[in-house]
């Protein structure tokens, strides 16, 4: 037998207050509304729960039995709802993000430690991969991708640097042996270290200067799957194997140390930074809402 929780609450309010008017004041309802609710409950149960007179409201034996069992149960329900409210008002719980390896390496390190320090009740799980997954089907709350890869029904929030560049580089020793390219097409005469996304063709290298876009498809001794193996082509470039083309921020530490030397820098192409994206057709979980607000505030301060 299914009971309406509102009717049960109405009965408890009247029984504890020993009257409809006092019960209405305690519950924030109306005396007539409580009376109707108790009447519905009695009709559904088939027993009288309250004896009513113009001066008093007294529990019947059935009413006393119901109140004795129902009071603690409703207290547990209220406690359970307080737990849920705590997740909304005081962000806590799990947050799962699906991100490309480049974001895990270049974007999140400046955000995650400060976010977790601000919200110690949140447990963050980051799944770094290059495949383009349905974040909802994968059990994630949100993802990070670049604008051309966002699904149209997603809400997107900028995260990290708003402008990035792809950079080409090689070791000084390699360039001393083979010469320094001055134009993207010069790369066709060099050993180039390539990468591709899993299951996809090898993308050309794209360069741009003063509105002129140049695509080149150079060859070389090493091809890796982008993501986890990207460090391999960087290490090979440092060892003098050839020229690498990767995120500028990824290569910058090696520029600063002198292990790699930038090449054809005037042709490096700029592109817009990544976005945090999430479904817009449901309530946003409290940990995700906290993360969204945090990156928005961080962007405003930068």
C-alpha positions in Angstrom: 0.0 0.0 0.0 1.5 3.3 -1.1 1.0 6.3 1.2 1.4 10.0 0.3 4.4 11.3 2.3 2.6 14.7 2.7 -0.4 13.1 4.2 1.8 11.2 6.7 3.6 14.4 7.6 0.2 16.1 8.1 -0.9 13.4 10.5 2.3 13.6 12.5 2.1 17.4 12.8 -1.5 17.3 14.1 -0.9 14.4 16.4 2.2 16.0 18.0 0.5 19.4 18.3 -2.8 17.8 19.5 -4.8 20.1 17.2 -5.2 21.2 13.6 -4.5 24.9 14.3 -1.4 24.3 16.3 -0.3 21.6 13.8 -0.7 24.2 11.0 1.4 26.8 12.8 4.2 24.2 13.5 4.2 22.8 9.9 3.6 26.1 8.0 0.4 24.8 6.4 -3.2 25.5 6.9 -5.6 23.8 9.4 -8.1 22.9 6.6 -5.2 21.4 4.5 -4.1 19.3 7.4 -7.7 18.2 8.1 -8.1 17.1 4.5 -4.8 15.3 4.5 -5.7 13.3 7.6 -9.1 12.5 6.2 -7.5 11.1 3.0 -5.1 9.0 5.1 -7.8 7.6 7.3 -9.9 6.7 4.2 -6.9 4.9 2.6 -6.1 3.0 5.7 -9.7 2.3 6.5 -9.3 3.2 10.2 -9.8 6.3 12.3 -6.6 7.8 13.6 -7.9 10.8 15.5 -11.0 11.5 17.6 -12.0 15.1 16.9 -14.3 17.3 19.0 -14.7 21.0 18.9 -12.3 21.3 21.8 -9.7 18.6 21.3 -8.0 16.2 19.0 -7.1 12.8 20.6 -5.2 9.9 19.1 -7.1 6.6 18.7 -5.3 3.4 19.6 -4.5 2.9 15.9 -3.3 6.5 15.7 -1.0 6.0 18.7 0.5 2.9 17.1 1.0 4.6 13.8 2.6 7.7 15.4 5.0 5.5 17.5 6.4 3.8 14.3 6.0 6.7 11.9 7.7 9.5 14.0 11.2 7.9 14.0 10.9 6.9 10.3 10.1 10.5 9.2 13.0 11.7 11.3 15.3 9.4 9.3 13.8 10.7 6.1 14.5 14.3 7.2 18.1 13.3 8.1 18.5 11.8 4.7 17.3 14.9 3.0 19.6 17.0 5.1 22.5 14.9 3.8 21.4 15.6 0.2 21.0 19.3 1.0 24.5 19.3 2.4 25.8 18.1 -1.0 24.1 21.1 -2.6 25.0 23.8 -0.1 28.4 22.5 0.9 30.0 20.9 -2.1 31.2 17.3 -1.4 31.3 14.0 -3.3 33.0 12.8 -6.5 33.8 14.7 -9.7 34.9 12.7 -12.8 36.5 14.6 -15.7 37.4 13.1 -19.1 40.2 15.2 -20.6 42.9 15.0 -23.3 46.4 14.3 -22.2 47.4 17.8 -23.2 44.9 19.3 -20.8 46.0 17.0 -18.0 49.5 18.2 -18.6 49.1 21.8 -19.5 45.8 23.1 -18.1 44.9 21.2 -14.9 48.1 21.5 -12.9 47.5 25.2 -12.3 43.9 24.6 -11.3 43.5 21.3 -9.5 45.7 21.8 -6.4 44.0 25.1 -5.6 40.5 23.7 -6.3 41.1 20.7 -4.0 42.5 22.9 -1.3 39.3 25.1 -1.5 37.0 22.1 -1.5 38.4 19.3 0.7 35.1 17.4 0.6 35.4 16.8 -3.2 37.2 13.8 -4.6 38.4 14.5 -8.2 39.0 11.7 -10.7 40.7 12.6 -14.0 40.5 10.2 -17.0 43.1 11.3 -19.5 42.7 9.9 -23.0 42.6 11.2 -26.6 39.5 9.2 -27.8 36.4 11.3 -28.3 33.9 9.7 -25.9 30.4 10.4 -24.8 31.2 11.8 -21.3 27.7 10.9 -19.9 27.9 7.3 -21.2 31.4 7.0 -19.8 30.1 7.9 -16.4 31.9 11.3 -16.3 30.4 14.6 -15.1 32.2 16.7 -17.6 35.0 16.8 -20.1 37.6 19.1 -21.6 37.9 19.5 -25.3 38.6 22.1 -28.0 35.7 23.9 -29.6 35.6 22.1 -32.9 35.1 18.8 -31.0 32.2 19.9 -28.8 28.8 18.4 -29.2 26.1 20.9 -29.9 23.9 20.0 -26.9 26.7 20.7 -24.4 27.3 23.8 -22.3 30.9 25.0 -22.7 32.9 27.1 -20.2 36.4 28.4 -21.1 39.2 26.8 -19.1 42.9 27.5 -19.2 44.7 29.7 -21.6 42.5 31.2 -24.3 45.1 31.2 -27.0 47.6 28.4 -27.6 50.1 27.6 -30.4 51.6 24.6 -32.0 55.4 24.9 -32.0 58.1 23.2 -34.2 61.5 22.4 -32.6 64.6 20.3 -32.9 67.8 19.9 -30.9 70.6 22.4 -31.7 72.8 19.4 -32.7 70.3 18.2 -35.3 69.9 21.7 -36.8 73.7 22.1 -36.9 73.9 18.9 -39.0 70.9 19.4 -41.3 70.3 23.1 -41.4 67.6 25.3 -40.0 64.3 25.4 -42.0 63.0 28.9 -42.8 59.7 28.0 -44.4 57.2 25.2 -43.6 57.9 23.5 -46.9 61.5 23.1 -45.9 60.3 20.5 -43.4 59.7 18.1 -46.3 63.5 17.8 -46.5 63.9 17.0 -42.8 63.3 14.0 -40.5 60.0 14.8 -38.8 58.7 13.1 -35.7 54.9 12.6 -36.2 51.9 11.8 -34.0 48.3 10.8 -34.6 45.2 10.2 -32.6 44.3 6.5 -32.0 42.5 5.0 -35.0 42.9 8.1 -37.2 45.1 9.0 -40.1 48.2 11.1 -39.5 47.2 14.8 -39.6 49.3 17.2 -41.7 51.2 19.9 -39.9 49.5 23.3 -40.3 51.2 26.6 -40.3 50.0 30.2 -40.8 51.5 33.6 -41.4 49.9 36.8 -42.4 46.7 35.0 -43.4 48.6 32.4 -45.5 48.0 28.8 -44.4 50.4 26.1 -45.4 49.8 22.4 -44.8 52.8 20.0 -45.0 52.9 16.3 -44.7 56.5 15.5 -43.9 58.0 12.0 -43.4 60.3 10.8 -40.6 61.6 7.8 -38.7 59.1 7.9 -35.8 55.3 7.9 -35.5 53.5 7.7 -32.2 49.9 7.7 -30.9 49.3 11.2 -29.4 48.6 11.3 -25.7 50.7 8.9 -23.6 53.4 8.5 -26.2 53.9 12.2 -27.0 56.9 12.4 -24.6 58.6 9.8 -26.8 58.8 12.1 -29.8 60.0 14.9 -27.5 62.7 12.7 -26.1 63.7 11.7 -29.7 63.8 15.3 -30.8 66.1 16.2 -27.8 68.3 13.2 -28.8 68.7 14.7 -32.3 66.5 12.3 -34.2 64.4 15.0 -36.0 61.9 17.8 -35.7 58.9 17.7 -33.5 55.7 19.8 -33.7 53.6 19.9 -30.5 51.9 22.4 -28.1 54.2 25.4 -27.4 53.6 25.1 -23.7 54.6 21.4 -23.8 57.9 22.3 -25.4 58.6 25.5 -23.5 60.6 24.0 -20.6 63.0 22.5 -23.3 63.3 25.9 -25.0 64.3 27.4 -21.7 66.8 24.7 -20.9 68.3 24.8 -24.4 67.6 21.2 -25.1 65.4 22.2 -28.0 65.5 25.1 -30.4 62.4 26.7 -32.0 62.2 26.6 -35.8 60.1 28.6 -38.2 58.5 30.4 -35.3 56.9 33.1 -37.4 54.7 30.4 -38.9 53.5 28.9 -35.7 49.7 28.7 -35.8 47.5 30.0 -33.0 44.2 28.4 -32.0 41.6 28.9 -29.3 42.1 27.3 -25.9 40.0 24.4 -24.5 36.6 24.3 -22.9 35.1 22.5 -20.0 31.8 21.0 -21.3 28.9 19.3 -19.6 25.2 18.3 -20.4 22.8 21.2 -20.1 19.6 19.2 -19.7 19.9 18.1 -16.1 20.7 19.5 -12.6 24.4 20.2 -12.3 26.0 18.1 -9.4 27.4 20.2 -6.6 31.0 19.2 -7.1 30.8 20.1 -10.8 29.1 23.4 -10.0 31.9 24.2 -7.6 34.5 23.4 -10.2 32.7 25.6 -12.8 32.5 28.5 -10.4 36.1 28.1 -9.4 37.5 28.2 -13.0 35.2 31.2 -13.8 36.6 33.1 -10.8 40.2 32.1 -11.7 39.6 33.4 -15.2 38.3 36.7 -13.9 41.4 37.1 -11.7 43.9 36.3 -14.5 
